[in-house]
Amino acid sequence: MPPRRHDRLPRLLLTAAMALVLSACDRSGSQPAATATAPTQGAAAPAEPAAHPDVHRFAIGALQAAMLRDGDIRVPNDGGIVALGQPKAEVDALLRAAGQPLETLHLSVQSLLVRHGDRVILFDSGAGDAAFADGGRLPASLRAAGIEPAAVTDIFISHAHGDHVGGLLDGEGQPAFANAVVRLSAPEWAALRAEASQQALATAIAPRVQAFAPGATDIVPGVSAVVVDGHTPGHSAYEVVDGDARLLYIGDSAHHHVISVQRPRWTIQFDGNAPLAEDSREALLARAADASLLLAAPHFPFPGLGRIERRDGGYTWVARED
């Protein structure tokens, strides 16, 4: 038997109220994040971006930052690259004490991403399609961090080796970051232009390059260069500062998180002037330990964040756990 008219009225009112609630939820859920209204007091905070294995988000003071994985370099532990001329037994003993594999040395390839006001800043561009680095993941890592390559405003290059500049060009030989200013020291830019194998790269990025004097400060707000001599003619580390918070991106000041830190005077084949690079490496480790600096080390195990501590008359790498 159908209900009488006055029995149906409460149900109709309830149905209409539910429709209004669902309609409001649909409208707010479809609203773009950039234009969404601020949450009212006590409302749930917006969801964080989804986690990604090649993206590690963190903060430098109030600045949003992320380490982005591009690839991995694997080299044999044969005394010929990261511990040039050292007896394998000595290298093995050092690695074994640190719980590291003995036959192959693993070097990560990473970039640092920092958002500073309207600037989207990238430190180094990865290896691109270089086979030696098993690289090329940076564009995907960048997008997973919520940034399109065209949104990058500044790229700071530590030096012109392939695993740091290989990602500056796309597969067609065009700038991969079409709107970015490319920043590197004047000596490094001169060396890159003089290198026969780098002519295509130099020509493609030349209109976007702004070179700076070694050790220049506040190249853009909050970013200063730190001279680390010996690896290449104009190798630079970079200090990122926000208030009392600071981070030092070390480039190739050190390659392996055990060997380069615990034996900073062991020769690295990649260093152009090995004795000078060893002096610089030791000085940087001392500075980092004494000031308890947060370091971003692009070749250390992902995400390459940590500090240097003095231990047993030397230094050790302590990875940040977060």
Secondary structure, DSSP 8 states (H G I E B T S, - for coil): ----HHHHHHHHHHHHHHHHHHHHHHHHHTS-GGG-----TT---------BTTEEEEEETTEEEEEEEEEEEEEE-SSSSTTTT--HHHHHHHHHHTT--SSEEEEEEEEEEEEETTEEEEE----TT-GGGT---HHHHHHHTT--GGG--EEE-S--SHHHHGGGB-TTSSBSSTT-EEEEEHHHHHHHHH-GGGHHHHHHHGGGEEEE-TT-S-SBTTEEEEE-TTSSTT-EEEEEEETTEEEEE-TTS-S-TTHHHH-TTS--TT-SSHHHHHHHHHHHHHHHHHHT-EEE-TTSSTT-EEEEEEETTEEEEEE---
